Amino acid sequence: MMSHFHRDIDQYIGSSLKTAVCAGPRKAAQLCKNISFRGLAPNTWKAICTRKGYFPKSKKLRYDWNQEFADILLEPLAIPWGRVLNEQLLELYGTFSITVIQSLREFSRNLEESVAPICGPSYQPLKGILSQILLLEKQVQSKIAESQRLGKEAARNFPSVVKRLVLNRMRPVYRKCKEESGT
């Protein structure tokens, strides 16, 4: 299962990422042309650059160039990301949880079967170990649930991370455009 998951990450996400990175400069250049041909007033252009690519002109009209550039990278990743990380990773977590808990229970049974005939079924150290195994099961379930939560949070934050990267790369451009004068 794990090697299947790794293969899918390489196959789907890796190839989609390569596609996004290879096509990104061409698509970004086309987006730049599209932005320049939108017929924006010089004051609007300057307002967008002053606000580092984001300008809510009205409730219905909002300019967000950083999001437009981020979408160039995010679009090819959306479907593979969802397939691999949301579906397959969820399945992997479930399989892992079941496997670990079954292994702990099997260890518990084997330990009890080995120690009980020698020391008796009410041997206190054995009872203590068996109760610890139950606690371990709960800890495993808790840690897996926490890992799932963190994974979902990271996946949810991924688009905003890409948008921040775009903004950081665009800051010098916005600064230079903001300093331009004339029409």
N, C-alpha and C positions, 0 to 999 in steps of 0.2 A: 504494500500500500504506500509506504513512504517513498520508495523509488519511483512509483507511478506518479506520485505527487510532485517530486522533483523534476521528473521528465515533463510533466505538464507545465510547470513553472517555466522551464527552459523553452518548451515548444510554444506555448501560447503567450505568456507574458514576455519572455525574452524576445521572441520574434516580433511581437507587437511593439515592444520598446525600440527595437532596432528600426522598424518601419517609421515610428514616430520621430526618432532622432534623425534618420536619413531624409525623410520628407519634410521635417520641421523647418529648416532654413528656406526651402522653396515656398512652403505655405506661408511662412512668416513674411517673406518678401512680397508675396501676393497680397497678404493682409495689409501690409504697409501701403501698397498701391491703392487698395480699396479704401483705406482710411483717408489717403490724400485726395481721392476723387469723390469723397462724400459731400463736398461743397460746404464744409464747415466754415462758419464765420471766423475771422482771425481771433476775435475775442474768445470765442468758444474753444478754439484750438489752444489758445494760451491758458484758458481756465483749466482745461483737461491736463495740460502739461504741468501747471502750477500744483495741481492736486495729484500729481504722480500717476496719471492715467485714469483716474476715476473722477467723474463729474456728474452728479445727479442734477441735470438741468431743470427737470420738473418731475412730477410724480410718475408720469408715463415715459418720459425720455431720460435715459441715463446712459452715460458713456462709461464703459469699463474696458479699456484697452488691455489691461493686464489679464483680465478674464478671457478676452478674445485670443490673446497669445497663448495663454495656458490651455485653452480648449484645443489648440492645435496639437499639443502633446497628450492631452487627456483623452481625446476622442478615440484614437486607435486602441487605447488601453482599457476602455470601459467594459466591453463585453468579455475579453479574456480575464480581466481582473475579477469581475463578478463570478465568472465560471470557476476559476481556480480557487480564489481566496474565500468567496462566500459559500460556494457549494462544496468543493472538495476539502477545504480546510475544516469545515464544519463536520464533514464525514470523518476526517482524520482524527479530530478531537474525540468524537464519539467512540471510534474504534480504539484509540489509545486509552481512553478512560475505562472502557470495558475490559481491555487486555490487562491493564495494571490491577484493577480491582479483582479480576478473576485470578491473577497470579498471587495477589495477597491472600485471597481466600484459600487457594490451593496450598500455599505455604502454611497457612494456619491449620488446615486439615492434616497436612503431612506432619507438622510439628506435634500436633495433638496425638495423632496415631503413633508417633515414635516415642513420645515421652510418657503418655498416659499408662501404657502397659508396665513401664518400669517404675514410675513414681506414683502412679494412681491418678484418677481423673480429677481429683480435687487438689492436686499439687499447686500451691499458691503461686510460685514463680511462673508456672505455666499459665495460670489464669491471668496473671498480670501481663504476660506477653500477648496473650490472645486479645485482651482488652485494648492493648496498644495497637494491635493490627486493625481493630475497628476504627480507632482514632486516625490511623494512617489512611484508611479508605476515605474518610470524611475530608482529610487534608488534601488528598489527591483530587477528589471531586472539586473542592474549593479552589485549588491551584489551577486546575484545568478551566474552570468557569472564569477565574480571574484572567487567565491567558486569553480566553475567547473574548472577554470584554475589552482587553487591551488591543487585541488584534482588530476588532471591529472599530474601536476608537481610532486606531492608526489608519485604517482604511477610510474612515469617514474624514479624517484630517488630511489625507493625501492630496486632494484637490487644492486645499488652501496652502499647503506646503509648496506645490508647484506654482501657484499664483504668487506667493512671496518670492520664490526664486526668479520668476519673470520680472516682478517689480524691482528686485535688487539689480537685475541686469539692465533694466530700462531706466533706472534713475539718472545715469549720465545723459541719456538721450533726452529725457524730460527736462533736465536742467538746461541742456543746450538749446532745445526748442523754446523753452520759456524765455531765454535771453534774446531770441531772435526778435527783430522788429521789422515793421513794414508789412506789406500785404503780399 
